[in-house]
Every structure is written in structure tokens, then in C-alpha cells.
Amino acid sequence: MPGVERPGNRPAWAAPLPDWGETRFLVVAGLVWAGTLAGAYSWGIWAATAAGAAMVLTKRSGVALVMAAGLVAGALAGWGAASRATEMLAAPVVEGEVTVRAVARTDPRGSRDRPWLVARPLAYRFAEDQPWREWLGPVMMVNATHAGELAAGEIFEASGQMVKETGRRGTSVYSARMWTGVLARVSPAQGWLVRSANAVRRRVMENLRTGPPDGLGLVAGFLVGDTTGLTGSDLADLRRSGLSHYVAVSGGNVALFLGALWILMWPVASRPRLRSLVGLVALGVFMIVTRWEPSVLRAGLLAALTLGARAVGLPLGSWAALGTTVVLALLVSAELAESLGFALSVAATLGVMAGMRIGSGRRPRWVWETLGAALAAQVAVAPLLLGSFGSVPLLSPVANLAAAPLVAASTILGGIGSVTGWQPLVGLAAIAAEGVLAVSRFLSPFPQLGWLGTAVAFGAGFAAWRWSDVRLPMLTTAVLVLAVVRVFPLLFPLVGSDGAGPPAVVFLDVGQGDSILVLGTAVTILIDGGPDPATLAEKLRKYRVSEVDLLVITHPHADHVRGLEAVVGRMPVGAVWDASYPHETPAYLMLTERIAEEGIPVQRPSPGQVLRAGELEVEVMGPQRRYKHVNDQSIVLVVHLAGTDYLMAADIQDVAQAELGDIRPDVLKVPHQGAATSDRQWLRANAGRLAVISVGPNDYGHPVPWVERTLAEAGARVVRTDRHGDVVVKPARTRRVAAIGQGSEFEEPR
């Protein structure tokens, strides 16, 4: 028939795509997904029913009936999920100081000094002498200071402040939030399957103890998806290089797991059906060990369907299996329809399945199949990444080609070594993982592409693949451009962007915390690092900072020190100033341990001490003595740079402010995110011509209105990082202050 392509006459670009017989499964999956999203709204079921009826009346076929049924079934599943979420959010909450007994629905996540988890309460009491009252309450978010060895499915007790607060973490909707200290485990998980999986997970984590620390943290990510052993900067490098999917357990991990399982059980289970049945049981344990994340659910269900079909002798193609997997997952757990992780996993799988066929006819086969899979997966997930994060890594296919063998080796060696307890294998796995981190660190500074850049890159890639005569010129041009991009920051590390070349002072927008970059022509000083290492790493990359001559830790609170994981051990640091003794926090202790491991000299500066370098002079003003409050113990500096005086007041409060007296700087870093802990008169005297409040989204009410009002009444122009982004202050001779974040510029007050 005209206009219809037969399988034998399909164009080259269509070769990797499924035929119509398997495409129907994917179409039904798409309709179920659309119906699930629509079902969350009141009109969704009616719209899906009308659309389904139109399909049946138009086509009058069995395929149309199946498609219509999928659309309506998805809408019903979405309506059910939305109803459950509404009921959960409206559930009553026990508020105030309370002790709760609850079952953990997730493992403790977040940082080691600020873990959080999602839990379901079972009982509560307001005092220890009171009996427990049953409370099968709504899902709650628990923020703790220490979670111990608690695992998902186990029952724990915690005492703290409970409030009514609604939100979402992943696919879980919660309607209560609790702040507590230590989570005390009181009983193991219910059910032999969960207990067995927790035991396997604990054994794996306990045996990951030899080799490079960062490497071991990544091995844990490969094996069970646990990334708590990785620093924020390492996670950011993995994301920027396009390798973060390796720590989101998915199809590759499932394939390696089943491959190793079948090798071990070959002597006792050589029959295909028996291997399939054993594989199904093992998959259940594996999915619990890796904590049933959306990508794990997709990969596990896909493998289970394939094994089940093989066990009963039913032929099931890969495309049909993927479509069926999506349908089952969404009908059972409609919340997955809004999960970015699930969407990325499905899209990446589609890309990999198509991409591996592109290079299957070329040699060396593994290189072309890996490159084709990486390219196709990048194309498939690009719209989702651009819509969610605004950019995609340019060199993700190259990074995956380089990292894939190392990941496979690390996963296999780490899996065998951690289960058997043979530490030499664990050490080798950690070394291979360090290789993956080296790839991510090298490639992370390369450009991230927006919509236009992605379209151009994909167009160029398609042209190079389609027409051989343009491959060499395009490849040569790309290599030269990327070499310049990569080498330029190394040759000129102190050349800033956005007009922030030295000399300048940059008040970085790092969220709810402080980080200040002092760019002198001779030295670079970093004062604090904010709460997030990934954010700080992005900022330092933006301003071309590749080494820090002096790192100042004003005090040990996490919103000032946690981000410094992106600096210590990641770039050269000449010296550290630290006067936080005797106060300590978990984030501060981890940082000081790393400083000691790196052998960086540490000095406790005293008032009156002065550092001079070219046009830069830094004078230490405080702490003037040992204070009771940790904020008053902050290091206070006056930075003299090219005719402008900056008072870096950290988080000092009214006691230290009174003893510090009047400095009368040109620029004031307002203490403590503009909290109500300052003295009004001190603020008036030291407001300067420009007052910078380093602040981000918070529940503390920072900055309080009267602080901003007092500064403005004193004649200062008040600038906030949450509104203006990075605040770049050039020397007085340039007579201007530029707020880079949103492109605004402020004339410096005369």
C-alpha cells in the first residue's frame, strides 16, 4: 500500500525501533500513564472515559478496546491515589512534645549529621509515666540528629516536637513533621523477606570498609543505592558528567545480580525454568535490599516479567515487556506517574534498547553498543532533564563509555567481596570506583547544554552518524573546542566570570547560610562554605576558583561548614583559620578530620592579627574571648581591598557585637542571616553604605523586618542573596556594586 513501509524496507534511522506488534504495548502504557495523570483531577475520569469511547467508536477493534480500557484504568488508578493523598493530608496529628513509636518506611537519608526518614506512627505518649496510646496516624517526616543502624521496615521510638505540616518526599505524601534527637530501634522488621533483605544490606555495608573512602561510598551506591558515604561535591560531579544514574540502582544492576546468581547456582539449577523461578525469589530480596526506588521497581518488574514468561514458556519481546511493566507499575502504584525517577528510568531504558541496536553491526562491538546506548539514552532523557533541571551534560556519552567498564568491575568485585567478606576484592572495587570518580571530576567542568545547545548537539551527532564525509571535520572541531573549554580554567584559574575578576568580594548565594569569596590579585580567600557542597562547587566553578590560599571557618554550624566538603580534599588549600573551640558539630568534626588527613596547616587567629597580600589586607577583630554562645565565638574579619572596607561579621550576636564596638565599614555582611539576635544600635553604627544579607528559603523568619528597616534607616542599601543572587562588590574605584544572580546592578552609594 502507498505510504506504508514494510519491515524489510524500513529506513536506516528506524532500524532500532520496535515493529507495530510491540509498539502497541508501549502505546497502551502511554495511555495508562496519561490516564493516571488526568485521574488526579476531578474531571480526569470523565475525560478519559469520553476519550476511550471515541477510540472504540472510531476504530471498532480489539486493539482500540484495549487502549480505551488502559486509559480509563489509569484514570481510576490516578483518582484512587489522589483520594488517598487527600485523606492523608487531612488526617489529625498529635502535636507538641511527644514520644512516638513508628515503623520506618525508608532508610535514614540526607547527611550523616542531619538524617531524615519517612515513617508511619503506631503509638504515642506525652510522658514516660503514661501508657502508650495506639495511633495509626498519617505518614510523617522525621528529622533527627542521629539514626544509628535503623533500617526501613524496623520499629523505632523517638521523642521530640511534632507539628502539622504537609509535603511530599519522592512518592510519599506526609502530613506531620517531627524534630528529634536519636532514633532508638526497638524491634526488627516484620516478615522474613524484609528481615533477610535488611540483613544482606547490613552485611554489604559492614564489609565495605577497606580502600579509598570516597571509592567505598560509590561502591555502596553501585550495590544498594546508598550514597550517604559520598560528599555532596562528588554527587554533583556525577550529575554534571552524566554518571549519576549508576548510583540509582536500575537495569544494569539487576542484570549483574542475576548473572552472578546464575553462575553461582549453575551446578544445582541448570534447567532454565528452575533458574527463572529461583531468580524471581531472589529478585524480591534484591528489590528490598535496594529499597524499591522507582528505578528499581521498573528494572525489577521488567526482569520479573521476563523470567516469569520464560518459566511458563511464553514468548515476550523486550519492548512488550517494558510496556507491560509500565502498565502494571502505574496501576498498582499510581504515584509513580509523577515520579521523575520513574520517568527517567523508563525513558533511559527505551533509549538503551534502541541505541544498542544502532552499533550492533560495528566492531569493536562493545564500544559501539555502549556508545550507541549512551547516546540514545541521553536523547531519550534530555527533555525530562531540561524540563526539570534546565540542562544536560554535553559529554555524558563519553563519560559513560569511559566509566561503564569500571562500574561493572566495581559492582562485581564489590558484590562478591562484601557478601563473602573477602576484603581484597572490596579494596579492588573501591579502586575501580575511584576511577569512576576521576572520570566524573575531569568531565564535570565541561559545558551543560540548554534547549538550544542540546538541539544543535543532537543535530550534529545525527549528521555525523548519517553522513560519513562530515564526521572527521565535526569530530576535529569538537575536540578543539572542548580542549579550549577544559584547559582555559586551568591556565587562568583566577579569571572570574560575570565581571567578577579580581579584585572583588563575592557574597555567594548558597541558600540559608554564609559563603564569601575574596578575590585578590595575589591570593584567594574563602570565608565559610554554606550548607551544600554541590552548590558551593557550582559557585567556585563559576568564578574559576581552582585553589584557595586561605580558608576561614568562622564557626562550626552546618550552614557555614558543610559546603566546604567541596573544597577540602578537592582542591589545594594553603591554610585554615579556625577559632571554633570548644564548640563542635558533626559536620564540623567530619570537616576537621578531612583537614587533618590532607595535612593542611590550621591556625587559631587572634584579635589584631593582620594578613597582607598586595592590595588586600585582612585584620582579625574577633572572637575577643571565649564566649558561651557558639555564634558569638565566630571569627570576625575586616577586609581592606583596594580602598573598600568590608566587615565580615559571621553570626555574632549582641554580646560579641557590644564588645566589638563600632567599625563603620563601607560594606557590612549582616550577622546571622538578619536574625533578631543583633543589637539595633550596633547595626545602625556599622550598616555602611551597603549591607548584604546572606539568606535563603527558611522557616526561621530570616531576615526579620526590623533588621532590614534599621539598616535602611542608617543609610545602607540592603541587598539579599535570596532576591539578587550572588552579590559581587568591586573596589571603590569602580564605584559600583553588581548583583550577578538576576543581572541587576546597583550604583554604590557615595
N, C-alpha and C positions, 0 to 999 in steps of 0.2 A: 504494500500500500504506500502511496506517496506520503512523505513526511514522517514515516515510521522507520526507525533504524533497527535492523536485525542484529542480534548479538554478534554475529560474525563481522558485521560492517560498522561496529561502533568506533568512533574516533579515538585516537590515542589518549586524549585527555580524559575520556570516560572509562578507560580500561579498569581503573581501580574501584569503580563504583559498583554497587550491587545491581543484579537484574531485578525486574519487576516483581518476581516471585518473593524475593526477600525484602524488597523495598516496602511492600505492604505492611510488614511488621513494624518498620520504622515509622510509616505514616500513622498507623494506629497508635504507636507510642507517642507521637507528636500530638495527636488529637486528645489522648488521655491527659497529657501534660497541660494542654491548653484548657481543657475542661476543669482540671484541678485548680488552675489559677483563677478561672472565672467563678468557680463554685464558692470562693471566699467572699463573694459579694451576693447581695440579696437577689439580684437579677440573674445570677450565673446559671442556675439550674434551668430557668425558663429559656434563656438564650441558647443553652446547649441543647435542650430538647427541640427547640424550633430549628436549629441548625441541623440536628440529626434527622429530623423528619424531612427536611428539604433534601438531604443527601439520599434518603431511601426513595422518596418520590421521584427524584431526578434520575437516579441510576437503576433502581429496581433490581438490585443484585445482592447476592450473599455478601460480597465484599463491602458494599455500601452499608448493609445492615450491621456488619461487624464494626465498621468505622463509626457509625452513629452510636452504637452501643458503647464503644470506648469513650466517645465524647461525653455521653451522659453519665457513664460510670465515674469518669474523672470528676465531673461536676459534683456528683453526690459525695465522692471522697473529699473534695475540697470543702464542701459545705459542712461535712462532719468535722473536719479539722478546725475550721473556723469556729464552729459551735463549741468545741472543746476548749479552744483558746479563750473564747469569751467567758465561758463558765469558770475557767481557771482564774482569769483576771478579776472576776467579781467575787471570788471566794473570800470569806472572812479570814483575818490574820490576827494572831496573838501578838500584840505589840508591847514594847517595853523591855526591861531587863528580864530575861527568861533563859531557862536551860531547856534545850531541845534534844530529843533523841530522834535521829533521822537516818535514812538509808541514802548513801551516796549514789547519785545517778551517773556521775562522771568521776574520773580521777582528778586529784588536785592539779590545777593548771596554773598558768601565769609564771611569775618569777618565784624563786625559791624562798624569798623573804616576804612575798605577798601572794600566797596561793589563793585560788578561789575554786569553787566547785558548785555544781548544781545538785540539790538534794531534795528528797521528799520526806517531810516530817511524819513521825509516827506517834510521838507523845511529847508532853511538855510539863514543866512545873516552874513556879515562880521562886521557890525557896527549897533548900535541901531537905528541910524537915517536912515538906509537903509531899503527898503521894503523887505519882505520875498520873496524868490525865491523857487519855487517848486523844490524838489529834491527827487524823489522816488528812492533813491540810494540803494546801496548794504547793506547787513546786517553788522552792526558794533558792536564792543566790546566797552563798556563804563566803564571806571574805575573812580569812584567818591570817594569823601571823606564823603558824606552824601546823603542818598537816601530818607530820610523821610518816608512817608507812601505809596510810589509809589508801584503799583501792576502791574502784567502782563496785557497787553491789554490797559493800560492807556497811554495818551499822555503827554509828558513832554518836557521841554526846558532845555538846558544845554549849557554853554559856556566854551570853553577850546581849547586845542591843538588837531587837527585832523591830523593823518598820514595814509599813505597807509601801511597796514600791514595785512597779511593773516594768518588764523589759523582756528582752529575748537574747539568748546565748545559743548560737547555732540554730538547731531545730527545736530547742526547749524554750517555752514561754514561762516566765516566773512572775509571781505576784507578791513576793516578800523578799526582804533582804536582811541579812544578819551580819554584824561585825563581831568577831570573836577572837580569842587567842589561840590556844592549842585545841586541835581536834583529837579527841580521845576515842580510839577504836574500842568497841565493846563486844562485837561478835562478828564472825566471818560472814561471807555472802551466803545466801540461801541457794541450794541447788548444787549438785555435784559438778555440773558443767561450768558454772561460773567460778566455783572454788578451784576447779582444776586449771582453768584459764588464768586465774589470778596467781596460782602457784607457779605456773610456767612463766608468767610475766615477771614475777619477783625473782625467779632463778636467773632469767636472762639479765635483768638489771643488776643483780648482785655480782654476776660474773663479768660484767663489763667494768673492770677495774684496773686493767694494765694498759699501758700505751699512752699516747698523747691525749690529754683531757678533752680537747676540742674534738679530736677524732672519735673518741668513745661516745661523746654526746651525739655525734652524727650517726654512728653505728646504731645507737638506740633508736634514732629516728628511722633508719632504714628498716630495722627489725620490727618495732612495735609502735612506731609513730610518736615516740616520746622525745620532745625537743627541749625539755627543761635543762638539759646539760649543755645546750648551745647558747652562746651570747646573742644578744639582740642584733649586733652588727653582723655576725655570721649568718643569721637568718635573713637579714636584709641583703647581704651579698648573694645568698642562694636565690632569693626572689629576683634581684636585679639581673642576675645572669641566666634566669630561666630554669633553675635546678631545684626549686623548692618543692616540686611535685614528688621528688624522691623521698621526702620525709612525710608525705601524705600517702600512707600505705594504700596500694591500689593493685592493678592487674599484674605488674611486674613482680611484686612481692608474692602475690598468690601463686604465680607460675613457678617461681623459685621454690616456694614452700612445697607445692605439690610435687615438683620434680625431685626434690630431696627426699620427700616422704616415699615416693615410689621406688627410688633407688634403695632406700633402707629396707622396704618391705618386699622387695622382689623375691627373695628366697621363699617367703611364706605366702605370698599373694601374687602369683604370676598371672592369674586369669584377669582379663580386662574388667569383667563385671565386678569381681571381688575388689579389685583396686578402686573402682569407681565408688563402691559402697563405703569402703574404708575412707576414701578421700572425702566423701560427703560428711562423715562424722568429724574428721579432722578439720574440715573447713569451719564447722560450727565452733570448735575450740579456737581456731585461728582468728575468727571474726571477733570473738570476745576478748582474746588476748590483745588484739589491735584496736579494741574499743569501738567497733561498729560505727566508725566515722562514715559520712556519706560516700566517700570514695571506696571505702572498704565494703560497704553494703553493695555498691554497684559491682565491684570486682568479685566479691564472694557469691552473690546471686548468679552472676554470669557463669562463673566456674561451676556452681552447683547445678544449674540448668544443663550445662554441657555434660557434666558427669552423670546426672540423672538420665538424660536422653541416651547416653552411651550404655548405661546399665540395663535399660529396657529395650535397647536395640532400635531406638527412634532416631532417624537422621535429623539433625538440627544444624543448619548453617550458622556461621558466626554472626552475620547481620540479623538473622531471625532471632538468635539467642539474645543479642543486645536489645532488640526491640521488645522481646518478651520480658527481659529483666527490668527495663524501664517501666513497663506496664505494671508488673507485679509490685515493684518497689513503691510506685506512686499510689496504687490502690490500697496497699497495706499501711503506708505512712505518707499521707498527702503533704505533710510538712516539708518533705524533700523537694517539692515543686519550687519552693522559694529558696532553696539552699544553693548558694553559689558553688560550694564544693562539689555537690552532686552534678550540677550543670557542667562544670569544668571537667569532671571525670568522664561524663558521657561524651562531651564534645571531643575531648582528647582521645578517647577510645575510638570514636569514629575516624578521627584523623590518622591514628596509628594503623588502623585496619586498612584504610585506603593507601596510606603512604608506604607501607611495607610492600605493596604490590608494585609501586612505581619503580623501585630499584631492584626487584627480584630477578630481573634478567641481566644484571650487570655484575661485573667482578671487580674487586672482591665483594662478594655478596653481602657480608655482614656490614661492611661500611656503607654500601648504598641503601640497604634496607634500614639501617639505623638512621642515616641522614634523611631518607625519604619519610620515615615515620616521624622524626622530629620536625621536619618542615611542615608536613601535613597537619600534625597536631598543633603546631604554632598557628597555622592558618585557621584551624577549627576553633581554637580558644581565643583568638585575637579579639573578636567582637565582644566577648564577655569580659576580657581583661581591660579593654579600652573603655567599656561602659562602666566598669566598677572602679578601676584604678587610674584610668586616663593614659596608660602607656603600656607597651610591651617591650621586652628585651630584644634588641636588634640581633644579637649573636646567640640567641637561645639554641638554634640547631647546632652550631659549632660547639657550644658548651656541652650539649647532650651527647654529641659524638665523642668528645674527649672524656666525659665523665662516665658514660654508660659502662665500659668495661670495669672501671674502678668500683662503681656502685655494685655491680654484680659480684665482683670478687669480695668486696667488703661484706655484702649481705650473706653470701655463702659461708665465708670463713667465720664471720661473727655469729651466725646462727648455729653452726656446729660447735664453735668454741664456747659460746655462752650456755648452750644446753648441756654439753658434756663437761664443762668446767675446765677444758684444756686451754690454759691461758696463753700459750704461744700463738694459737690461732686467733685469739682475741686481739693480741698485740698486732698481728699482721693485718687484721681487719681495720684496726684503728689507723695504721699507716696508710692503707688504701683510702680510708675516709679523709685523712689529711690531704691526700692528693685531690680529692673532690673539692675540699675547701680551698685548696690552692687555685684550682680552676675558677671557682666562683669569685675569689678575691681578685684574680687577674682580669676577669672579664666584666666584673660588676661596674667599673667606671665607664664602660662603653655606653653609647647613647641609648636612651629609651625612646621608642617611637610613639608618636601620637597617631591620630587617624590618617592624616595626610602622609606622613612618613611610612606608616605601615602599608598603605595602598601602593606607594611608589616602590617600596622594597619587594612586596609580593609581585607587583607587575614586572619588575626587573628580573626576579627569580623565575617567573613563568617564561619570560622571553629567553633567558639563558638556557632553560630546560628545553624549550620548544625549538629554538634555532641555534645550531651549534656554532655558526660563524660569529655570533656575538658573545660567546661565553668567555673567551680569553680576554678581550678588551674590558668587559664588565668586571671580570674577576680581578684583573690588574688594577683597575681604578678603585675598586672596593678595598683592596689590600692597602693601597697607598693612603686612601682617606682614613681608614681605621688606624693605620700606623701613626699618622699625624695626631689623630684624636687621642690615642693611647700614650704617645711619647710626650706630647706638649705639656701636660701637667707635671711630668717628671723633670722636664728641663726648666720649667718656670713654676715651681710649687707655690710661690707667694704672689703670683699674679691673680688678683681676685676677679670675680665676675660682678656684673651689675654695678659697676662703678665703685667696687669696694676694695680697690687695690690699696696697699699701704702708702702712707699711714692712715689708719682708720680704726674705729672701735665699732664692733657689730654686736648688738644685743639680739641674740638669736631667738627666733620663735620656736621654742621646743615644747610648747604646751604649758602645763601647770608646773612650772619650775624655772630655774635660772641656768643660763649659759651665756657667757660673754667672751667674745673673741677680740683680742687686742692685736692688731696687725701693725707692727713697727717695721721699718725698713731693715732693721738688723735682727730682730727677734719676733717670735710669735708666742703670745701668752694666751692660754685658755683658762678662764675662771669658771669652774663648775661645768657640769655636763648635762643638766636636765634629767628628766625621768626615763628617757627612752633611748637606748644606744642606736637603734635604727634611725631615729630622727636626727640624732647628732651626726651620725655617719653621713647622712644626706647633706647636712649643712656644711660639714667640713669639705666634702667633695665639691659642693657648690662654690666655695670660696678658695678652692685649690690649696687646701692645707694638707700637706703630707707629713709634717713633723711639727712637734710642739716643743719649744725651748723651755717653757716653764708652765707647769700645770698647778693651778691653785685649787685646793679643796677647801672651800670656806667653812663647811661644817658637814656632818655625816648624814643628814637627812636624804632619803632616797630620791627626792625630787631635784637634788643637786648632784648626786654622785652616781646613780645607776647608769646614766647615759655614758659615763666615762669608760664603760666596757668597750666602747668603740675606739678608744684611744690607747689605753694601756695594753701593751702586747700586740697592737695592730699597727702602730707607727712609732718612730723614735720619739722618746720623751727625755728631755735633758735633765730636768729636776722637778721635784714636787714640793710645794709648800702646803703644810697641813698643821692646823692648830686645834684639832677637834677633841683632843684628850681632855677629860676622861670619858666623853660620851661616845657610844658605839651603836651601830645598827647593823642588821645582817648584810645589807647592800654595801655598807662601808667596810665591813670586815672582809667580804669577798674581794673588794677592790684593793685593799691594803695587802692582802695575801698575794694578789697578782703583781702589785708594785714590787713587793719583796722578791718574787720569783724572777722578775725582769731585771733586778739589780739596780733600780732607779734610785738615786740618792734622794732622801727625804729630809727636809729641814722644817723646824718649827720657828717661823719668823717672829721676831719681837718688835714691839712698837718703836718707831724711829728708824728701823732698818730700811735702806734705800737700794734699789736696783736701777742702774743707769745703763742705757744702750742707745747710742745715737741721740735722736731727738726724744726718746722715750725715757721717762723716769717714773718708777713705781715706789711709793712710800707706804710702809705698813703703819696703820693707825690703830689697829686692834686685832685681837682682844687685849685689853689693857690689864686684865687679871683673869683669874678663873671664876667663871660665873655659874650660878646654879642652873640657869636655863640654857639649853643647847643652842638656841638661836642667838642669845647674847654672846656665846662663845665663838661666833663667826669671825673669820678673818675679814677685816675691813681695810680696803686699799684706796689710796688716792693715786690715780694715774694721770701724769702730766704728759700730754702728747701734742707736740707741735703747737703749743700756745693754748691748748684747751685742757681744763682740769675736770676729771671725772671722779665722782665719789662712788665707789663700788661698795654699797652698804649691806650686801648679802641679806640676811634675815634678822638683823639686830632689832631688839625691841626697846622699850622706853628706858630700861635700866642702863643698858650699854650706850644708848643714844645720849642720855644725860651726862655720862662720863666722857663721851667723845667730844661733845661740845659743838661749836659752830665751825664748819669747814668752809661753807659758802662756795661750792664748786660751780662750774659752768653747766655741768650735766650731772644729774642725780639718778642712780639706779635705785628706785624706790624700794625700801626694805619689804621683804616678806610678801611679795605679790600684792602689795597695797592693803594688807590686813589691818585690822583695828588694834594693832599691837604697838603702834608708833605714838610718839608724843607730838601733839599738834604744833607746839611752839618750835620743836626741833625741825619738823617738816617745813615750817614757814622760813626758818633761817637757812635751810640747806636745799631749798627747792631748786635753785639755779635757774638758768634760762630754759632748760629742757629737762623734764622729768620722765623717765622711762619706766613703765610698769611691765615687768615680765610676767605674764599670766596666760593661762589657758582655760578651757572649759572646766568648771569645778563646782562642787557642792558646798563650798565654804563661804560663798558670798564675796570672794575676792575679785576686784578691789572694792572696799566699802566706799559708798558715795562720799563720805565726808573727807576721806583722804584725797580723792581727786579734786574736790572742791577747795580744800585747803591749799593744795599745790597751785591750782589755778589762781586763787586769790593772792598768792605770793608772787605772781607774775610769771610762772613757769608755763611753758607749753607742754601739755600732758600727752604722751604717746603710749599706746598699749600694743603689745605684740599680738594679742588675740585679734585686734582690729586692723593693724597696719603691717603685720608680718615682721620680718627681720628689720630692725631699725639700724641703719648704717649711718654713723656720725663721722663726717670728715673733719679734718682740723679746722681751727677757727679761721685760718686764712682763706678757706674756700667759701666761708660764710653761708654754708647750707647744711641741712640735715636731710638725708634721703631715707624714706621708709620703703624698703625694696619690696616687701611682701605683696602689696597691692599696687605698686607702681606710683604711690603718692610721694610728693616731695614737699618738704617743709622748709621755708626760709628760717634760718637760725635767728632767733630774736637778738637784736642789737643790745 
